[in-house]
Amino acid sequence: MKPESVEISFSPADNRRLANLCGVLDENIKQVENTFNIEIFRRGEHFCLYGAADQTRLAAKALKNFYDQSNQHISIEQIQLGLIEIKSLAAKNQLQPELSTQLHSVLSPQLITRRGNITGRTSRQTAYLQQIHTHDITFGIGPAGTGKTYLAVATAVDALERETVGRIILVRPAVEAGENLGFLPGDMAQKVDPYLRPLYDALYELMGSDKTGKQFERGAIEIAPLAFMRGRTLNQSFIILDEAQNTTPAQMKMFLTRIGFGSKAVITGDTTQVDLPKNQKSGLIEAEQVLSNIRGIAFTRFKTDDVVRHPLVQRIVDAYERHAVTQ
């Protein structure tokens, strides 16, 4: 696409707001440049954006949005998340940006956590949250950083806070990602702790470490190693099976048949990162084939444009996908 330049100004000049917009050493401006692959030149309150026509227009919209928020400090996380939202909304060609923003806000379920209200940042994240609310079993499948696990934990925390479930059960297969960790000492919780660390991280952020610890003590949050799930029936529970690509078909079937009355289950995984032996089929891949048309079960298939981590993560995932195609 032919490059073009777009000029915008923020008048009257307000040095404090401009400083909040640009960030320390212009780090916020660099985020905008990197996200849209453009160049931004600034002199005072005047900005010149140079790059592909569609990208410079989106970048100009982003700068205006951030300037509207610049009465106070804007964190780098707010910048990165805001850029993700703008790119996601721009992809909805059938809606005008203003209407798209309103619809996105209305349709995304509000999750109440210690971190505040959490909503879907992209259209697929919003659909994922809706499916969790309306289905008893939901699969979230896609690359790293798309919010599969984090949103599942946030929904579970919200359900526990609202007392719509009595407990949260965290499940993960103990499969090493290409490394031999050897013997792990300690009791069962200590043995599986390294495998559940990403779930702990989300719980600590969403509930706080003190409250999370108390909920573990009273049994409201439970660690349930996948290998020891057989024979249980889980009622009034919110169950999360993470890294499900590393389950075998037998394990996946066993897990899905543990679901009891009043329970919800969310199964997350990335079918491109299976760590099982090469001759072993993934239970997640088989479940997607077997259960895709079963009423009451929902599938959300995330893509790289749903990545809500550091902007480089999306580019890394894209680069590996392109490399895989050429092999």
ZADO-1210 file (C-alpha; in nm, 4 decimals, padded with zeros to 6 digits):
<atoms>
<atom x="00.0000" y="00.0000" z="00.0000" code="MET" pos="1"/>
<atom x="00.1267" y="00.3470" z="-00.0920" code="LYS" pos="2"/>
<atom x="00.2735" y="00.5365" z="00.2068" code="PRO" pos="3"/>
<atom x="00.1129" y="00.8605" z="00.3099" code="GLU" pos="4"/>
<atom x="00.1528" y="01.1167" z="00.5862" code="SER" pos="5"/>
<atom x="-00.1133" y="01.2290" z="00.8318" code="VAL" pos="6"/>
<atom x="-00.0746" y="01.5382" z="01.0483" code="GLU" pos="7"/>
<atom x="-00.2582" y="01.5997" z="01.3744" code="ILE" pos="8"/>
<atom x="-00.2257" y="01.8688" z="01.6399" code="SER" pos="9"/>
<atom x="-00.3460" y="01.8962" z="01.9971" code="PHE" pos="10"/>
<atom x="-00.4310" y="02.2584" z="02.0671" code="SER" pos="11"/>
<atom x="-00.4099" y="02.4538" z="02.2807" code="PRO" pos="12"/>
<atom x="-00.0746" y="02.3079" z="02.3779" code="ALA" pos="13"/>
<atom x="-00.0715" y="02.1417" z="02.7209" code="ASP" pos="14"/>
<atom x="00.2754" y="02.0208" z="02.8133" code="ASN" pos="15"/>
<atom x="00.1555" y="01.8013" z="03.1007" code="ARG" pos="16"/>
<atom x="-00.0953" y="01.6170" z="02.8835" code="ARG" pos="17"/>
<atom x="00.1559" y="01.5844" z="02.6014" code="LEU" pos="18"/>
<atom x="00.4078" y="01.4359" z="02.8454" code="ALA" pos="19"/>
<atom x="00.1482" y="01.1803" z="02.9624" code="ASN" pos="20"/>
<atom x="00.0615" y="01.0999" z="02.6011" code="LEU" pos="21"/>
<atom x="00.4211" y="01.0492" z="02.4893" code="CYS" pos="22"/>
<atom x="00.5477" y="00.8724" z="02.8018" code="GLY" pos="23"/>
<atom x="00.9000" y="00.8627" z="02.9395" code="VAL" pos="24"/>
<atom x="01.1503" y="00.8987" z="02.6543" code="LEU" pos="25"/>
<atom x="00.8534" y="00.8798" z="02.4134" code="ASP" pos="26"/>
<atom x="00.7965" y="00.5115" z="02.5013" code="GLU" pos="27"/>
<atom x="00.4215" y="00.5411" z="02.4327" code="ASN" pos="28"/>
<atom x="00.4847" y="00.6881" z="02.0888" code="ILE" pos="29"/>
<atom x="00.7264" y="00.4048" z="02.0129" code="LYS" pos="30"/>
<atom x="00.4529" y="00.1540" z="02.1004" code="GLN" pos="31"/>
<atom x="00.2210" y="00.3185" z="01.8476" code="VAL" pos="32"/>
<atom x="00.4962" y="00.3186" z="01.5839" code="GLU" pos="33"/>
<atom x="00.5757" y="-00.0489" z="01.6382" code="ASN" pos="34"/>
<atom x="00.2117" y="-00.1586" z="01.6442" code="THR" pos="35"/>
<atom x="00.1204" y="00.0049" z="01.3130" code="PHE" pos="36"/>
<atom x="00.4668" y="-00.0140" z="01.1514" code="ASN" pos="37"/>
<atom x="00.4804" y="00.3608" z="01.0906" code="ILE" pos="38"/>
<atom x="00.7029" y="00.6541" z="01.1840" code="GLU" pos="39"/>
<atom x="00.5892" y="00.9435" z="01.4021" code="ILE" pos="40"/>
<atom x="00.7655" y="01.2810" z="01.4028" code="PHE" pos="41"/>
<atom x="00.6731" y="01.5327" z="01.6712" code="ARG" pos="42"/>
<atom x="00.7384" y="01.8998" z="01.7226" code="ARG" pos="43"/>
<atom x="00.5592" y="02.0277" z="02.0312" code="GLY" pos="44"/>
<atom x="00.1884" y="01.9572" z="01.9972" code="GLU" pos="45"/>
<atom x="00.2190" y="01.8766" z="01.6247" code="HIS" pos="46"/>
<atom x="00.2497" y="01.5136" z="01.5110" code="PHE" pos="47"/>
<atom x="00.3280" y="01.3836" z="01.1614" code="CYS" pos="48"/>
<atom x="00.2572" y="01.0157" z="01.0982" code="LEU" pos="49"/>
<atom x="00.4162" y="00.8466" z="00.7979" code="TYR" pos="50"/>
<atom x="00.3413" y="00.4963" z="00.6692" code="GLY" pos="51"/>
<atom x="00.0747" y="00.2845" z="00.4989" code="ALA" pos="52"/>
<atom x="-00.2480" y="00.4822" z="00.4575" code="ALA" pos="53"/>
<atom x="-00.4754" y="00.2572" z="00.6629" code="ASP" pos="54"/>
<atom x="-00.2167" y="00.2218" z="00.9401" code="GLN" pos="55"/>
<atom x="-00.1475" y="00.5936" z="00.9730" code="THR" pos="56"/>
<atom x="-00.5212" y="00.6623" z="01.0045" code="ARG" pos="57"/>
<atom x="-00.5541" y="00.4014" z="01.2795" code="LEU" pos="58"/>
<atom x="-00.2461" y="00.5395" z="01.4546" code="ALA" pos="59"/>
<atom x="-00.3926" y="00.8909" z="01.4403" code="ALA" pos="60"/>
<atom x="-00.7131" y="00.7597" z="01.5977" code="LYS" pos="61"/>
<atom x="-00.5067" y="00.5885" z="01.8682" code="ALA" pos="62"/>
<atom x="-00.3167" y="00.9081" z="01.9496" code="LEU" pos="63"/>
<atom x="-00.6426" y="01.1031" z="01.9768" code="LYS" pos="64"/>
<atom x="-00.7918" y="00.8386" z="02.2056" code="ASN" pos="65"/>
<atom x="-00.4854" y="00.8398" z="02.4306" code="PHE" pos="66"/>
<atom x="-00.4777" y="01.2203" z="02.4384" code="TYR" pos="67"/>
<atom x="-00.8361" y="01.2125" z="02.5677" code="ASP" pos="68"/>
<atom x="-00.7056" y="01.0021" z="02.8596" code="GLN" pos="69"/>
<atom x="-00.3965" y="01.2145" z="02.9198" code="SER" pos="70"/>
<atom x="-00.5306" y="01.4170" z="03.2135" code="ASN" pos="71"/>
<atom x="-00.3542" y="01.1512" z="03.4200" code="GLN" pos="72"/>
<atom x="-00.0603" y="00.9162" z="03.3773" code="HIS" pos="73"/>
<atom x="-00.1082" y="00.6508" z="03.1071" code="ILE" pos="74"/>
<atom x="00.0732" y="00.3254" z="03.1802" code="SER" pos="75"/>
<atom x="00.2491" y="00.1261" z="02.9112" code="ILE" pos="76"/>
<atom x="-00.0029" y="-00.1540" z="02.9752" code="GLU" pos="77"/>
<atom x="-00.2925" y="00.0837" z="02.9036" code="GLN" pos="78"/>
<atom x="-00.1226" y="00.1871" z="02.5809" code="ILE" pos="79"/>
<atom x="-00.0673" y="-00.1714" z="02.4660" code="GLN" pos="80"/>
<atom x="-00.4194" y="-00.2851" z="02.5540" code="LEU" pos="81"/>
<atom x="-00.5700" y="00.0243" z="02.3922" code="GLY" pos="82"/>
<atom x="-00.3789" y="-00.0460" z="02.0698" code="LEU" pos="83"/>
<atom x="-00.5040" y="-00.4047" z="02.0685" code="ILE" pos="84"/>
<atom x="-00.8636" y="-00.2845" z="02.1058" code="GLU" pos="85"/>
<atom x="-00.8296" y="-00.0321" z="01.8229" code="ILE" pos="86"/>
<atom x="-00.6887" y="-00.2956" z="01.5851" code="LYS" pos="87"/>
<atom x="-00.9616" y="-00.5415" z="01.6831" code="SER" pos="88"/>
<atom x="-01.2418" y="-00.2912" z="01.6332" code="LEU" pos="89"/>
<atom x="-01.0973" y="-00.1798" z="01.2998" code="ALA" pos="90"/>
<atom x="-01.1291" y="-00.5382" z="01.1758" code="ALA" pos="91"/>
<atom x="-01.5081" y="-00.5170" z="01.2094" code="LYS" pos="92"/>
<atom x="-01.5633" y="-00.3622" z="00.8695" code="ASN" pos="93"/>
<atom x="-01.9401" y="-00.3870" z="00.8907" code="GLN" pos="94"/>
<atom x="-01.9546" y="-00.1396" z="01.1809" code="LEU" pos="95"/>
<atom x="-01.8495" y="00.2219" z="01.2083" code="GLN" pos="96"/>
<atom x="-01.5770" y="00.2622" z="01.4736" code="PRO" pos="97"/>
<atom x="-01.8035" y="00.4603" z="01.7080" code="GLU" pos="98"/>
<atom x="-02.0869" y="00.2046" z="01.6888" code="LEU" pos="99"/>
<atom x="-01.8390" y="-00.0815" z="01.7137" code="SER" pos="100"/>
<atom x="-01.6979" y="00.0596" z="02.0377" code="THR" pos="101"/>
<atom x="-02.0453" y="00.0899" z="02.1874" code="GLN" pos="102"/>
<atom x="-02.1478" y="-00.2610" z="02.0803" code="LEU" pos="103"/>
<atom x="-01.8219" y="-00.4091" z="02.2085" code="HIS" pos="104"/>
<atom x="-01.8865" y="-00.2505" z="02.5499" code="SER" pos="105"/>
<atom x="-02.2482" y="-00.3669" z="02.5686" code="VAL" pos="106"/>
<atom x="-02.1958" y="-00.7273" z="02.4605" code="LEU" pos="107"/>
<atom x="-01.8884" y="-00.8082" z="02.6672" code="SER" pos="108"/>
<atom x="-01.9831" y="-00.9579" z="03.0063" code="PRO" pos="109"/>
<atom x="-01.8515" y="-00.7590" z="03.3025" code="GLN" pos="110"/>
<atom x="-01.6386" y="-00.9643" z="03.5411" code="LEU" pos="111"/>
<atom x="-01.5958" y="-00.8273" z="03.8928" code="ILE" pos="112"/>
<atom x="-01.2492" y="-00.8960" z="04.0361" code="THR" pos="113"/>
<atom x="-00.9932" y="-00.7286" z="04.2604" code="ARG" pos="114"/>
<atom x="-00.8387" y="-00.5784" z="03.9495" code="ARG" pos="115"/>
<atom x="-01.1682" y="-00.4121" z="03.8582" code="GLY" pos="116"/>
<atom x="-01.4155" y="-00.4873" z="03.5837" code="ASN" pos="117"/>
<atom x="-01.2650" y="-00.7127" z="03.3164" code="ILE" pos="118"/>
<atom x="-01.4101" y="-00.7416" z="02.9669" code="THR" pos="119"/>
<atom x="-01.3057" y="-00.8981" z="02.6383" code="GLY" pos="120"/>
<atom x="-01.0493" y="-00.6917" z="02.4510" code="ARG" pos="121"/>
<atom x="-01.1212" y="-00.8447" z="02.1102" code="THR" pos="122"/>
<atom x="-01.4349" y="-00.9764" z="01.9432" code="SER" pos="123"/>
<atom x="-01.3273" y="-01.3391" z="01.9976" code="ARG" pos="124"/>
<atom x="-01.2518" y="-01.2730" z="02.3640" code="GLN" pos="125"/>
<atom x="-01.5983" y="-01.1209" z="02.4016" code="THR" pos="126"/>
<atom x="-01.7536" y="-01.4250" z="02.2305" code="ALA" pos="127"/>
<atom x="-01.5466" y="-01.6533" z="02.4562" code="TYR" pos="128"/>
<atom x="-01.6808" y="-01.4848" z="02.7707" code="LEU" pos="129"/>
<atom x="-02.0361" y="-01.5041" z="02.6380" code="GLN" pos="130"/>
<atom x="-01.9955" y="-01.8741" z="02.5610" code="GLN" pos="131"/>
<atom x="-01.8649" y="-01.9458" z="02.9106" code="ILE" pos="132"/>
<atom x="-02.1719" y="-01.7749" z="03.0551" code="HIS" pos="133"/>
<atom x="-02.4180" y="-01.9574" z="02.8305" code="THR" pos="134"/>
<atom x="-02.2601" y="-02.3045" z="02.8027" code="HIS" pos="135"/>
<atom x="-02.1673" y="-02.5627" z="03.0631" code="ASP" pos="136"/>
<atom x="-01.8552" y="-02.6699" z="02.8712" code="ILE" pos="137"/>
<atom x="-01.6433" y="-02.4257" z="02.6729" code="THR" pos="138"/>
<atom x="-01.3221" y="-02.4862" z="02.4810" code="PHE" pos="139"/>
<atom x="-01.0759" y="-02.2030" z="02.4223" code="GLY" pos="140"/>
<atom x="-00.8200" y="-02.3034" z="02.1601" code="ILE" pos="141"/>
<atom x="-00.5448" y="-02.0832" z="02.0203" code="GLY" pos="142"/>
<atom x="-00.1936" y="-01.9428" z="02.0510" code="PRO" pos="143"/>
<atom x="-00.0218" y="-01.8128" z="02.3616" code="ALA" pos="144"/>
<atom x="-00.1224" y="-01.4717" z="02.4900" code="GLY" pos="145"/>
<atom x="-00.4809" y="-01.4689" z="02.3634" code="THR" pos="146"/>
<atom x="-00.6316" y="-01.4642" z="02.7133" code="GLY" pos="147"/>
<atom x="-00.7683" y="-01.8190" z="02.7135" code="LYS" pos="148"/>
<atom x="-00.6564" y="-01.9069" z="03.0645" code="THR" pos="149"/>
<atom x="-00.6682" y="-01.5592" z="03.2174" code="TYR" pos="150"/>
<atom x="-01.0290" y="-01.4959" z="03.1132" code="LEU" pos="151"/>
<atom x="-01.1294" y="-01.8439" z="03.2295" code="ALA" pos="152"/>
<atom x="-00.9802" y="-01.7769" z="03.5735" code="VAL" pos="153"/>
<atom x="-01.1393" y="-01.4290" z="03.5830" code="ALA" pos="154"/>
<atom x="-01.4796" y="-01.5802" z="03.5057" code="THR" pos="155"/>
<atom x="-01.4261" y="-01.8441" z="03.7750" code="ALA" pos="156"/>
<atom x="-01.3310" y="-01.5795" z="04.0323" code="VAL" pos="157"/>
<atom x="-01.6372" y="-01.3748" z="03.9361" code="ASP" pos="158"/>
<atom x="-01.8610" y="-01.6824" z="03.9759" code="ALA" pos="159"/>
<atom x="-01.7095" y="-01.7616" z="04.3174" code="LEU" pos="160"/>
<atom x="-01.7536" y="-01.4010" z="04.4340" code="GLU" pos="161"/>
<atom x="-02.1179" y="-01.4043" z="04.3221" code="ARG" pos="162"/>
<atom x="-02.1612" y="-01.7458" z="04.4901" code="GLU" pos="163"/>
<atom x="-02.2964" y="-01.9051" z="04.1726" code="THR" pos="164"/>
<atom x="-02.0443" y="-02.1857" z="04.2320" code="VAL" pos="165"/>
<atom x="-01.9062" y="-02.3227" z="04.5561" code="GLY" pos="166"/>
<atom x="-01.5477" y="-02.3776" z="04.4467" code="ARG" pos="167"/>
<atom x="-01.2891" y="-02.3403" z="04.1743" code="ILE" pos="168"/>
<atom x="-01.0994" y="-02.6503" z="04.0661" code="ILE" pos="169"/>
<atom x="-00.7747" y="-02.6090" z="03.8735" code="LEU" pos="170"/>
<atom x="-00.6596" y="-02.8986" z="03.6591" code="VAL" pos="171"/>
<atom x="-00.3503" y="-02.9350" z="03.4437" code="ARG" pos="172"/>
<atom x="-00.1731" y="-03.2381" z="03.2968" code="PRO" pos="173"/>
<atom x="00.1758" y="-03.2819" z="03.4394" code="ALA" pos="174"/>
<atom x="00.3557" y="-03.2907" z="03.1061" code="VAL" pos="175"/>
<atom x="00.6928" y="-03.1214" z="03.0739" code="GLU" pos="176"/>
<atom x="00.7467" y="-02.8816" z="02.7836" code="ALA" pos="177"/>
<atom x="01.0444" y="-03.0549" z="02.6279" code="GLY" pos="178"/>
<atom x="01.2460" y="-03.0632" z="02.9510" code="GLU" pos="179"/>
<atom x="01.3133" y="-03.3416" z="03.1968" code="ASN" pos="180"/>
<atom x="01.2534" y="-03.1940" z="03.5419" code="LEU" pos="181"/>
<atom x="01.3391" y="-03.5150" z="03.7209" code="GLY" pos="182"/>
<atom x="01.2078" y="-03.6054" z="04.0675" code="PHE" pos="183"/>
<atom x="00.9967" y="-03.3362" z="04.2370" code="LEU" pos="184"/>
<atom x="00.9992" y="-03.3521" z="04.6199" code="PRO" pos="185"/>
<atom x="00.7134" y="-03.2668" z="04.8570" code="GLY" pos="186"/>
<atom x="00.3437" y="-03.3466" z="04.8904" code="ASP" pos="187"/>
<atom x="00.1024" y="-03.3600" z="04.5971" code="MET" pos="188"/>
<atom x="00.0322" y="-02.9862" z="04.5966" code="ALA" pos="189"/>
<atom x="00.4057" y="-02.9125" z="04.5935" code="GLN" pos="190"/>
<atom x="00.4688" y="-03.1658" z="04.3161" code="LYS" pos="191"/>
<atom x="00.2097" y="-03.0193" z="04.0791" code="VAL" pos="192"/>
<atom x="00.2712" y="-02.6575" z="04.1833" code="ASP" pos="193"/>
<atom x="00.5200" y="-02.5862" z="03.8989" code="PRO" pos="194"/>
<atom x="00.2668" y="-02.7031" z="03.6409" code="TYR" pos="195"/>
<atom x="-00.0118" y="-02.4849" z="03.7867" code="LEU" pos="196"/>
<atom x="00.1974" y="-02.1706" z="03.8279" code="ARG" pos="197"/>
<atom x="00.0274" y="-01.9799" z="03.5408" code="PRO" pos="198"/>
<atom x="-00.3095" y="-02.0400" z="03.7092" code="LEU" pos="199"/>
<atom x="-00.1727" y="-01.9234" z="04.0439" code="TYR" pos="200"/>
<atom x="-00.0378" y="-01.6080" z="03.8812" code="ASP" pos="201"/>
<atom x="-00.3808" y="-01.5228" z="03.7439" code="ALA" pos="202"/>
<atom x="-00.5504" y="-01.5950" z="04.0790" code="LEU" pos="203"/>
<atom x="-00.3054" y="-01.3762" z="04.2713" code="TYR" pos="204"/>
<atom x="-00.3615" y="-01.0889" z="04.0289" code="GLU" pos="205"/>
<atom x="-00.7401" y="-01.1230" z="04.0310" code="LEU" pos="206"/>
<atom x="-00.7976" y="-01.2005" z="04.4006" code="MET" pos="207"/>
<atom x="-00.4812" y="-01.0963" z="04.5806" code="GLY" pos="208"/>
<atom x="-00.2366" y="-01.3385" z="04.7413" code="SER" pos="209"/>
<atom x="-00.3905" y="-01.3209" z="05.0918" code="ASP" pos="210"/>
<atom x="-00.7447" y="-01.3935" z="04.9781" code="LYS" pos="211"/>
<atom x="-00.6255" y="-01.6637" z="04.7384" code="THR" pos="212"/>
<atom x="-00.4409" y="-01.8333" z="05.0247" code="GLY" pos="213"/>
<atom x="-00.7487" y="-01.8215" z="05.2478" code="LYS" pos="214"/>
<atom x="-00.9661" y="-01.9680" z="04.9725" code="GLN" pos="215"/>
<atom x="-00.7195" y="-02.2555" z="04.9340" code="PHE" pos="216"/>
<atom x="-00.7292" y="-02.3144" z="05.3096" code="GLU" pos="217"/>
<atom x="-01.1084" y="-02.3377" z="05.3216" code="ARG" pos="218"/>
<atom x="-01.1221" y="-02.5565" z="05.0101" code="GLY" pos="219"/>
<atom x="-01.2956" y="-02.3010" z="04.7890" code="ALA" pos="220"/>
<atom x="-01.0035" y="-02.3316" z="04.5476" code="ILE" pos="221"/>
<atom x="-00.8671" y="-02.6784" z="04.4863" code="GLU" pos="222"/>
<atom x="-00.5792" y="-02.8299" z="04.2939" code="ILE" pos="223"/>
<atom x="-00.6870" y="-03.1469" z="04.1183" code="ALA" pos="224"/>
<atom x="-00.4103" y="-03.3256" z="03.9243" code="PRO" pos="225"/>
<atom x="-00.5629" y="-03.4674" z="03.6074" code="LEU" pos="226"/>
<atom x="-00.4254" y="-03.8136" z="03.6822" code="ALA" pos="227"/>
<atom x="-00.6321" y="-03.8282" z="04.0038" code="PHE" pos="228"/>
<atom x="-00.9648" y="-03.7033" z="03.8633" code="MET" pos="229"/>
<atom x="-01.0976" y="-04.0490" z="03.7822" code="ARG" pos="230"/>
<atom x="-01.3999" y="-04.1531" z="03.9875" code="GLY" pos="231"/>
<atom x="-01.4960" y="-03.8026" z="04.0997" code="ARG" pos="232"/>
<atom x="-01.8201" y="-03.6155" z="04.0241" code="THR" pos="233"/>
<atom x="-01.7795" y="-03.2405" z="04.0559" code="LEU" pos="234"/>
<atom x="-02.0990" y="-03.0528" z="04.1456" code="ASN" pos="235"/>
<atom x="-02.1436" y="-02.6751" z="04.1898" code="GLN" pos="236"/>
<atom x="-01.7891" y="-02.6161" z="04.0678" code="SER" pos="237"/>
<atom x="-01.6047" y="-02.4046" z="03.8134" code="PHE" pos="238"/>
<atom x="-01.3428" y="-02.6356" z="03.6641" code="ILE" pos="239"/>
<atom x="-01.0546" y="-02.5185" z="03.4461" code="ILE" pos="240"/>
<atom x="-00.8433" y="-02.7659" z="03.2507" code="LEU" pos="241"/>
<atom x="-00.5399" y="-02.5764" z="03.1256" code="ASP" pos="242"/>
<atom x="-00.2804" y="-02.6927" z="02.8686" code="GLU" pos="243"/>
<atom x="-00.5368" y="-02.9452" z="02.7458" code="ALA" pos="244"/>
<atom x="-00.3361" y="-03.0155" z="02.4298" code="GLN" pos="245"/>
<atom x="-00.1210" y="-03.2354" z="02.6536" code="ASN" pos="246"/>
<atom x="-00.4052" y="-03.4668" z="02.7538" code="THR" pos="247"/>
<atom x="-00.4512" y="-03.8037" z="02.5883" code="THR" pos="248"/>
<atom x="-00.7922" y="-03.8860" z="02.4344" code="PRO" pos="249"/>
<atom x="-00.8673" y="-04.1148" z="02.7297" code="ALA" pos="250"/>
<atom x="-00.7795" y="-03.8416" z="02.9794" code="GLN" pos="251"/>
<atom x="-00.9931" y="-03.5849" z="02.7982" code="MET" pos="252"/>
<atom x="-01.2946" y="-03.8171" z="02.7939" code="LYS" pos="253"/>
<atom x="-01.2417" y="-03.8967" z="03.1609" code="MET" pos="254"/>
<atom x="-01.2214" y="-03.5269" z="03.2502" code="PHE" pos="255"/>
<atom x="-01.5316" y="-03.4269" z="03.0538" code="LEU" pos="256"/>
<atom x="-01.7372" y="-03.6988" z="03.2194" code="THR" pos="257"/>
<atom x="-01.6522" y="-03.5651" z="03.5686" code="ARG" pos="258"/>
<atom x="-01.8845" y="-03.2651" z="03.5214" code="ILE" pos="259"/>
<atom x="-02.1692" y="-03.2683" z="03.7745" code="GLY" pos="260"/>
<atom x="-02.4821" y="-03.0611" z="03.8414" code="PHE" pos="261"/>
<atom x="-02.4435" y="-02.6840" z="03.8591" code="GLY" pos="262"/>
<atom x="-02.0884" y="-02.6950" z="03.7261" code="SER" pos="263"/>
<atom x="-01.9080" y="-02.5234" z="03.4424" code="LYS" pos="264"/>
<atom x="-01.5917" y="-02.6426" z="03.2740" code="ALA" pos="265"/>
<atom x="-01.3496" y="-02.4434" z="03.0595" code="VAL" pos="266"/>
<atom x="-01.0844" y="-02.6308" z="02.8644" code="ILE" pos="267"/>
<atom x="-00.7960" y="-02.4289" z="02.7220" code="THR" pos="268"/>
<atom x="-00.5015" y="-02.5219" z="02.5052" code="GLY" pos="269"/>
<atom x="-00.2876" y="-02.4578" z="02.1996" code="ASP" pos="270"/>
<atom x="-00.2935" y="-02.7427" z="01.9493" code="THR" pos="271"/>
<atom x="00.0340" y="-02.6190" z="01.7950" code="THR" pos="272"/>
<atom x="00.2259" y="-02.6824" z="02.1186" code="GLN" pos="273"/>
<atom x="00.1628" y="-03.0478" z="02.1980" code="VAL" pos="274"/>
<atom x="00.4320" y="-03.1922" z="02.4265" code="ASP" pos="275"/>
<atom x="00.3084" y="-03.5528" z="02.4176" code="LEU" pos="276"/>
<atom x="00.5203" y="-03.8296" z="02.2605" code="PRO" pos="277"/>
<atom x="00.5085" y="-03.8102" z="01.8812" code="LYS" pos="278"/>
<atom x="00.3009" y="-04.1262" z="01.8458" code="ASN" pos="279"/>
<atom x="00.0392" y="-04.0055" z="02.0996" code="GLN" pos="280"/>
<atom x="-00.2688" y="-03.8174" z="01.9739" code="LYS" pos="281"/>
<atom x="-00.3777" y="-03.5085" z="02.1653" code="SER" pos="282"/>
<atom x="-00.7074" y="-03.5359" z="02.3518" code="GLY" pos="283"/>
<atom x="-00.7800" y="-03.1704" z="02.2719" code="LEU" pos="284"/>
<atom x="-00.7444" y="-03.2250" z="01.8984" code="ILE" pos="285"/>
<atom x="-00.9707" y="-03.5307" z="01.9150" code="GLU" pos="286"/>
<atom x="-01.2292" y="-03.3479" z="02.1300" code="ALA" pos="287"/>
<atom x="-01.2477" y="-03.0678" z="01.8741" code="GLU" pos="288"/>
<atom x="-01.3251" y="-03.3256" z="01.6053" code="GLN" pos="289"/>
<atom x="-01.5689" y="-03.5333" z="01.8101" code="VAL" pos="290"/>
<atom x="-01.7622" y="-03.2672" z="02.0023" code="LEU" pos="291"/>
<atom x="-01.7835" y="-02.9715" z="01.7644" code="SER" pos="292"/>
<atom x="-02.1546" y="-03.0302" z="01.6907" code="ASN" pos="293"/>
<atom x="-02.2714" y="-03.1239" z="02.0416" code="ILE" pos="294"/>
<atom x="-02.5318" y="-02.8836" z="02.1759" code="ARG" pos="295"/>
<atom x="-02.4271" y="-02.7267" z="02.5062" code="GLY" pos="296"/>
<atom x="-02.0561" y="-02.7338" z="02.4195" code="ILE" pos="297"/>
<atom x="-01.8941" y="-02.4222" z="02.2720" code="ALA" pos="298"/>
<atom x="-01.5633" y="-02.3709" z="02.0939" code="PHE" pos="299"/>
<atom x="-01.3751" y="-02.0427" z="02.0612" code="THR" pos="300"/>
<atom x="-01.0815" y="-02.0572" z="01.8215" code="ARG" pos="301"/>
<atom x="-00.8442" y="-01.7697" z="01.8872" code="PHE" pos="302"/>
<atom x="-00.6039" y="-01.6243" z="01.6318" code="LYS" pos="303"/>
<atom x="-00.2871" y="-01.4194" z="01.6531" code="THR" pos="304"/>
<atom x="-00.4769" y="-01.0907" z="01.6367" code="ASP" pos="305"/>
<atom x="-00.6306" y="-01.1829" z="01.9745" code="ASP" pos="306"/>
<atom x="-00.2905" y="-01.1770" z="02.1471" code="VAL" pos="307"/>
<atom x="-00.3084" y="-00.9330" z="02.4394" code="VAL" pos="308"/>
<atom x="00.0463" y="-00.9552" z="02.5666" code="ARG" pos="309"/>
<atom x="00.3409" y="-00.7412" z="02.4679" code="HIS" pos="310"/>
<atom x="00.2962" y="-00.6421" z="02.0984" code="PRO" pos="311"/>
<atom x="00.6043" y="-00.8452" z="02.0045" code="LEU" pos="312"/>
<atom x="00.4279" y="-01.1659" z="02.1141" code="VAL" pos="313"/>
<atom x="00.1805" y="-01.1393" z="01.8255" code="GLN" pos="314"/>
<atom x="00.4651" y="-01.0888" z="01.5784" code="ARG" pos="315"/>
<atom x="00.6570" y="-01.3836" z="01.7230" code="ILE" pos="316"/>
<atom x="00.3529" y="-01.6120" z="01.6870" code="VAL" pos="317"/>
<atom x="00.2954" y="-01.4893" z="01.3301" code="ASP" pos="318"/>
<atom x="00.6611" y="-01.5458" z="01.2405" code="ALA" pos="319"/>
<atom x="00.6556" y="-01.9042" z="01.3697" code="TYR" pos="320"/>
<atom x="00.3319" y="-01.9752" z="01.1796" code="GLU" pos="321"/>
<atom x="00.4851" y="-01.8445" z="00.8559" code="ARG" pos="322"/>
<atom x="00.7975" y="-02.0526" z="00.9185" code="HIS" pos="323"/>
<atom x="00.5892" y="-02.3661" z="00.9791" code="ALA" pos="324"/>
<atom x="00.4132" y="-02.3195" z="00.6439" code="VAL" pos="325"/>
<atom x="00.7457" y="-02.3073" z="00.4574" code="THR" pos="326"/>
<atom x="00.8833" y="-02.6241" z="00.6177" code="GLN" pos="327"/>
</atoms>
